[in-house]
């Protein structure tokens, strides 16, 4: 069985009468006011707020914080219902101090529920209160039931949304609730870290011996408490006996695994430059059901392995079955599409180009064919989701006896997948892998103007999974994608002053961006932007953009420039023109999680320039060469002026790594600070008298 984080809507928790049991929930959140009486427990009672609670002395409540979480406490426990199954009971109690108007959003909460009818997750014991300090007294405002709204998201998803009343700067808010869920797949995760700093975050779970969960934790914060124990508990479960109106209970003693986690003084997690998604780094713990093992019953593997998961995917009518069919409706079209192909590689290229150039992508965030749709529909309408277009590509390649398999991955903004466990809900994208004469090509036909064998930057996110009879893990890492750009500037003295040319060969990613931009804009619009980017009296004219239609080639940009340096005795001139890095992208003094660049960098800038007529070089930047972590990167700034007055500059930045751990952040920040400083240096020209 494939494990989905979102629950499967079926009664898969049924037990026989002998095995049915119930764990009664103890409301562990209803304990006395905000102080700690033991190392691992925070005593906080809902509704008990004193004037002293409005004073927060923690350094986390600084000018950068809009609100601060005073306490966030949750628990999950198992119990039984009257239908002979286990259900989950999840309770939460949260208290927050609003520090300024930008923190008012903390007063709005949305509870996400799954299921429908009798199997719908249900909210109970929902209470919310706002506290304000007026004339030294605590004034309380309660959340009313009429201000809790239900939102139907889909047939199987609903939300409960509320905003606490009378909230303003300085308010303390708190709320508590319980969610009962019949889906044992949906053991609630716990997030210790968020957009607001948190003084105390606590979570505990009680798991009966019948269920084996994999615990997945992440983040860079240290647990103040991480304990566990096993104890015996008497369970009870209700079920209908011989009479439909009579409920019987059966007692059952079983061992229970108790786990308890606490984090203290957790800083807020803010998005920094070069971040794929904060979801990769936030401190949290998640649970995946791996096995069910009821007494006197063979254990049932729930999570499965990649072999069984791959087989199930290939047996799905919305994934594998349509690409494995003969698809005779393609016969006539494929003869025309592949006509004149010399070999299978040429055929694969023609098929890929056809899908890329003739089909409109509707986007999407799924690996499956949409409900009510088919690959034949997609082919007929010439449009489909990203998944549908790439599955169609695979079907067309297989029609021509070309080895092609779907590859599941998670895009950079969606987060990384687990490298081992088949957690299917982590995948949001499917591409195609083609094998021709032992050469593998990764293809994505859902993006226009993308060359054969290349992928969008978003796909370079680490581990991906080939789904086939022999499934395998492959790596699509950002270091595999190197963005190489070269700029050449030649400036000579002409009759009306210094004039020259600027020629740039864009990298692969920048070339794709330029092609997409020019699909809706005119080159003149781009060159107006280029001209506006120059400071001083610099004119850019006669611009040309080439190779826009040659997707395998880098895009080239060239234009002429004319410099008006004036007639001052002293002229300051930046030889990098407008190509310099003017601002350090790593401005924060400290970073709580790694830097994740989308590709390796190899940028070269070369200038050949004659000293302006009537001037001499008075001051010149010094040449420099700096390495980053020995051989992981390099910045080179080599400049010289010859006896003939010609200036030559070579500026080269190279970074072979794309991921930098927090311990490397200071070095990386200093490295770019040096680059910004060096590229800001100017040549000083002095008039000859």
N, C-alpha and C positions, 0 to 999 in steps of 0.2 A: 504493500500500500504506500502511495506517495504521501509524504507529510507536507501539509499546507499549514501555514500559520493561521490563516483564516479558516474557521471551522467548516468541516464538511457537514452538510445538513442531512444527517441520517441518524437513526437510533443505533449507534454502534456500541453503546455502553451497556447493553442489556446483559443481565446476569440471571442465572438460575436462582431459584428460591434459596438453595443451600448457600449460595455465594454472595447473596445480596447483603449490603451492610451500609451503615450510616455513621459519619463522623460529625458530631454536633459542634457548631461554630461557637467559640467563646469570643464575645466582642472585646478584643484586646485593645481597642483604641479608646475606649471610654475610661480613661485613667486620669488622676489629678494633674495641675498647671505647669507652666513651661520651666522646668528645671530638671537637672539630672541627679538622681539619687544613687545610681549605679553606673558602672563603666559602659554597660551595653544596653541600657534601657533609658528612654526619655519619658519622664512622667508629664503627661500633658492631658488635660481634661477638656473635652469640647464644651464651649460656652463659658469657660473660666479664664477671663482676661483681666489683668490688673493694670493700673496706671504705670507700674514699673515695666510692664512688657513693651511699652511704646519706646523705651530707650534701648537702642541696639548699639552695643559698644564694639561690635566686630569690625575689623579693618575691611572686611568684604563689603560693608555698607558705605562705600566711598562714592565719589562724584560720578563714577562710571556706571554705578548700579541704579537702575530705575525702580527696582523692587528687590526685596530679599526674602527668601523662603526661610521662615523661622523653624518650621518642622514639616516633614513629609513622611508619613508613616503608613505602611501598607502590609497586608497579610493575605495569603491565599490558603484555603483549607478545603478538604474534601468532605462531603456529606452525602447522604442518600436521599432520594425522593420516594414518592409512593408508586413510582412506575418501575421500580426494580433496577435502578441505575445510579451510578455515582454522578454527582454534580459538583461544580466548583463554586466556592463562595469567596469572593474577592472584596476586601474592605480597604478603604483609604480615608485618611484624615490629613488635611493640609492646612497650614496656617502661614500667611504671607503678610509682610509689612510693605505698604506702598510708600515709596520714597519720593516720587515726583510724578507729574502728570503722564510721563512716558511709560510709567509702570501700571497704568490703569487697566491695561489689557489683561493683567494677571487676575482680574476679577471675573473674567469670562472663562467658562469651562465647557467642554463638549465631551460627552461620554459616548463612545462608539459601541453599538450593540449589534449582535448578529442573530440570525434565525428569524423564524416567523411562526405565528400561531402558538401552539403549546410549547414549541421548542425555542421560542425567542428568549434571549438573555433578558433578565428583568432587573430593574433598579429598585432598591428598597432603602429605607432609613436615610433618605437624602435630606440633609439639613445644611443650611448656609447662613452665616451671620457676618455682619460688618460692625466693627467697633471704632468709634471715634472718641478722642479725648477732648472733652469740653469742660472748661473751668475746673480741671483736675479730676473730673469724673468720667468714667467709661460709659458711653451711650451706645446702646446696642440696637441694630436694625436687622430684622430677620428676613430671610428669603421666603417668599410666599409660593405656594404650589402653583398658583396661576402664572407665575413668571418662569416656570420650567417648561420648555417647549420641546415638542416632538417633531423631528424632521425625518421624513422617509427618503432615504438615499437610493435604495433599490428594493427589489422584492425581499431580499434577505439581509438588508442593512438598514438600521435606523440610528438616529442620534438623539440624545437628550442634551439640550443646551440651556445654560442659565448664566445670567450675569448678576452678581451680588449687588444689592441696592446701596445707595447713599455712600458710594466710594469716592474718596478724594485723597489728595496728598496727605500722607501721615496716617491714613486708615490702616487698621489690621483687619484682614479678612480670613475666614476659615470655612471649610466645608467638609462634610463627611458623607459617605454613601457606601452601599454594598451592592455588588452585582452578582446575581446567581446565574450560572451558566451550565447547560447540560452537555457542553462540549469539552471533554477532557483534553482534547488537542490544544485548547485555548487557555492553558495555564498562563496567567497574566505576567508579562515581563515587568521589570522595574527599572526606571530611569533615575539614576542618582544625580544627574547633572543636566542643566538646561540653560535657558537664556538669562536666568537670574541666579545669583549666588545662593547657596543653601547651607544653613548652619547645621542641620541634622536631617539625614535621609536614611530611613530604616525600612527593611523589608524582611518578611519571614514567610516560609512555606512549610506546610505539613503534607507529606506525600505518603500515602499508604503503600505497602509492599507490593501491591498489585500493579503498580505503574512505575516504569523505569523511564526517567527523563534524562536527556543530555543537557547539562548546564553550560550555557555559552555566555561568558562574560567578556567585556572589553572596556577600554578606557585606560587612562594613565593616572587615575587617582588611587590612593591606597585605602583599603578597608580599615576602619578603626575597629570593627568587629567582624569576624568571619568564623562563625562557630556552627557546630552541628551535633546532633545526638540522635539516637534511635531509642524509642520507647514503645511500650505496648499500649494499645488503645482498644476499648470496647466499642465496636461499630454496631449500628442498628440500621436496618433498611426496611422500608415499607413496601408491600405489594398486595395486590388484590388476591384474596383467597377464594374460597368456593362461592362466596357471595360477592356480587359486584359492588355492594354497598359497604362491605367490610374490608378494612385494611389490616393485614397481619404484619408483624415485624419478626425478623430473625436476627438474633445477636451473633456477632462474630468477633473474636479477638484477633488482632493482627498487629504487626509491628509498623511503626510510622517513622519515616525519616524527617527530622526537623532541621531546617537550615535557617540561619539568622545572619543578616548582613547590616552593617551600619557604615555610613561615610559621614565625616564631620567637616565643616568648613570647606565645602566644595565650591570652587570658583565658577563663575559663569563661563559658558563656552561661546565665544564670539567668532563669527566667520572672518577669516583672514584671507589675504590674497593667496592664490595657488592652493585651493582646497577643493577636493572633489565633492565631498558632502560631509557635513558635520556628523551625519549618522554613522560614519566609520569610526568616530573618535569619542563620541559622548560616552560617559561612564554609565554602563547599564548591564543588566543580566537578563538573559532570555532562556526559555525552556522549550525543548523539542521532544515530543513523546516518541520514544524509541521502541518500547515493548510493553505489551499487556500480558500479565501472567496471573490469572485467577487460580485459586486453589483447585487441584485435581483436574486441571485443564492444561493442555500443552501451551507453552508461551507463544504469543502471536507477535511477530516482528511487524512493527508499524512503519518505522522509518525506511526499511529496505536498504538496498545497496544500489550502486550505479548500474549494475547489470540488470536487476529487476526493474528499476526506474526507467532505464532506457527502453526495455521491452514494452513497458506499459505506455510510454510515450509513443512508440511506433505503432501501437495498437489503438491509439486514439483517433477518432474520426475528425478531430479538429487539429491534428498534427501529423502523425506518421502515415495513416492510411491513405490520405489523398496523394501523397508524393510517391507511394509505392504502387499505385494503380497503373495500368497500362495507359490510361488517359488518351484513348483513341481520338478524342476530339481535337487533339493537338497535331494529328498526322499531317494535314495539309499545310498548316502554318509552319511547322518545323522544317518541312522541305524547302519552303521559301526562305526562311530565316537563315538556314545553314548552307544555302546554295553556294557552291564555289569554295567551300572550306577545304584546305589541303590536308588537315589533320584534326585530331580531337581538340588540340589547344586552340586552333583557329575557330572551331565550332563553338567551344566554350566562350570564347571572346565575343562571337557574334550573338550568341544567346544572351549573354550578360548585357551587352550593349543594347539589345532590343528591349529588354525589360527596363533597363535604366532610362532609356530615351523615350519610350512610348507609354509609360505608365505613370500615373500621378499618385504620389504617396499621401495618404490621409493621416500620417503620424501613427500614434498608438503607443501603448506601454504594455504589450502582451507578447507571449510566444505562440499564441494559438490563433486559428482562423476564427473570425467573429461568428457569433451565433446567427444562424440563418443564412450564412454565406458559404460559398464554395470556391475552389480554385478556378473552376470553369466560369463562375460569375465574375471573378476578378479579371480573368483573361478577356471576357466579353466587354466588360465595362471599362477596361483599361485603367483601373484604379483600385487601390486597396490599402490596407494598413501596411506598416513596415514589415510585420511578420508575414502577412499574406503575400507580399511581393517577393520576399526571399524564399518562402516555401514554394511559390510558383516557379521561381528560378530553379530550385532543386528539382521539381517535377519535370521541367522542360529539359534539364541536363540529363536526368535519368532516362527520359524518353529517347534520348540519343545515345544511350548506353555509356554515358560519361559518369564516372564515379563521383557522386556528390552527396554530402551528408549535412544535416542541420547541426549548427553549433549554438549552444545556449550560452548566454553571457549576461552579465549585469553591467549596464552603462555606468560611467563614472559618477554621474549625479545620483544614481540609484544605490550605490554602495557596493562594497566587495562581497563576494560569495564565500561561503565556508569551503576551504580547499578539499575537505574530505566528505562531509556529510551531504547527502542528496536533499538539500532543503530547497524544494522547488519554488517556493514563494520568493526566493531571493533573485530569481532570474526574470528579466523584463525585456529581453531582446534575443532575436535569433538571426544568425547570418548563415552563409553557406561555405563549406569547405569542398573544394574540387581537387581531385587527385588525377593528374595526367602524367603518365610516364615517370612516376615516383616524385613528381614535383607537386607540392601543395600550394593552392591559392585560396586565400580568404576573400570572400566577395560579399558586398552589400549593394544590391541593386535598387534599394529604396531611396538613394540619394542621387539627384541629378549631377552630372558633370564630375562624378567620381571615377577615377581611372580603374581599370581592371587590376585586381590584385591589391587594392588599397582599401582601407577602412576609414570611417570617420574617427576623429580623435576620441570621441566619447566611448568608442569600443575598446580602447586600450586601457584595460582595468584589471589586469592580472589573469587569474585562472578562468578558463572557459571549458565547456564540456561538449565533446562531440557525441551526438546521439546516433548510435548505430548498433549492429549486432556485436561489435567489439568496442564498446564505449571507452573513451579515453579523455584524460585531462590534457589541455594544451594551454600554453601561456601566450597571452596577448598583452605584453607589457609596454608601458610608455617608453622604456629605453629602446624598444625596437623602432621607434619613430623619431628620426632625427630631423629637426628643422634647420636646414642649411640655407643661408642667404648670403649673397655677395653684392656689394655696392661699390661701384667704381666712379670716381669723380675726377674729371680733367678740366683744369682752368688755365687759360692762357690770356695774356694781355693783348687785347684787340684795340682798334682805333678809339672806340668809345668806352674803354675800360675793360676790366676782367670779364671774360665770358667763358662758358664751357658747357659740358654735358654731365648729366647724372644718369647712370645706368644701374638698375637693380634687377637681380635674378632672385625671385621670391622662393621661399621654401615650399614644401608640399602643402602644408596646411594653409599658409598664406595664399598660395596659388588657388586653392579651392575657394577660399573666401572671396578672392578677387573675381573669380569666374561667376560665383553666385551673385556678387554685387553688380557686375556688369550685365547680368541677365535682366536687370530692372533699371539700371542707370546708364547714362552716357559717359564716355571717358572724359568729356569736358567737365562734368561735375566733379569727378575725382581729382582732376588736375587743378581745379579751383581750390579744392581743399588742400592740395599739396602746396600751392602758392601761399595760401593763408597761414600755413604752418611755419613759414620762414619769418624770422625776426629781422628787422632792418630793411634796407633797400635791396631786396632780392626779387628778381622777376623770373618766373618759370613759364616756359612757353614751348609750343610745338611738341606736346606730349604724345607718346605712342605706347600702347599696351599690346603686346604680341603673344601668340600661342594660346589665346583664350579657348580656341576650339581643339587644341591638341592636348588632351587630358593627361597623356603620359609625360608631357614636357612641363618644366617650370614656366610660370608666367614671367615675362620680361617687361620691365617698365623703363622708359627712357624719356628724357626731356632736356631742353636747353635751359641754362640759367645765365642771368646777367647780374653782376654785382655792382652796386653803387656804394663804394666805400667812403665817399666824401673826399674832402680835401684838407682834413685836419692834420696837425703835426703828428699826432699819435692816433693810430687806429688799432682797435682790439678786434681780433677775428678768431672765431671758433672754427677750427678746421673740420669738425664733424658736421658743420652746417646744422640741419635739423634732425640728424640721425642719432644724436647722443641720447643716452638714458638720463633723463632730467630729474627723476625722482626714484628714491629707493623703494622698491615694492614691499620691502620688509621693514616697516616703520615701527612696529611694536617692539618694545624693549624685551618682552618675553613672549614665548609662544608655547601653548599647552599641548600641541599635537604636531605631527610632522608636516613638512612642506611637501606638496604633491604637484609637481610640474607635469604638464600634459605631454611633453616630449623633451628629448635632449636638444641642446642648443649648439649651433656652430655658425656664428655670425662674423663676417669679415667686411671691413670697410677700408678702401684704399683711395688715397688722395694724391694726385700729382698736380702741383700748382706753381705757377710762376709768381715770384714776389711782385706785388703791384708796381707799375711804372712809377719811378720817382721816390720809391721807399726802399728801406732796408729792414731786415729782421733785427729788431732790438732785443726781444726776449722770446725764447722758445720753450715750450713744455719739455720736461725731461722724459726720456724714454724709460719704460718700465715693463717688467714682466713679473707677474704674480701667479703663483699656483694655488689652487684650492685643494686642500687635503692631498698633497703630493701630486697624484696623477688623475684626480677626479674632475678637475676643471682648470681653466687657465684664462688669464686676461693679459693681453699683450698690447702695449702702446709704444710703437717704434716711430720716431719722428726725427727728421734730419733736414738740413738745408745745405745744398751744394754751393760750390764756389760760383756757379753760374746763377745763383739766386733761386733755383728750383727747390720747392719744398716737397718732400715725400713723407707720407704718413700711412702706416698700416696699423689698424686697430682690430683686434681679433678677440672674441669672447667665445669660449667653449665650455660647456658643462655636459659631462657624459652621464651623470646621475640625474634622476628625476625625482627621487624620494629622499628627503633629508630628515633624519630623526631630530627630536627636540634638542639633543645634546650637540647637534651640528648647527642649530639655528643661529647662535651668536656668530660663529665663523661665517656662515652664509650672509648674514646681515652686514657684517663688517666688509665682506668681499664686495657686495654690491654698493656699499657706502663708498668704498675706494673707487669703484668704477664710475659712480656718479661724479665724484670729486675730480677724478682724472679727466673724464670726458668733458667736464666743464671748463677745463683750462684753455687759455687763449694764447694765440700768437700775437705779439705786439710788433706792429710795423711803425717805424719812425721815418719821417720825411727827410730825404737827403737835401741838405742845404749847401 
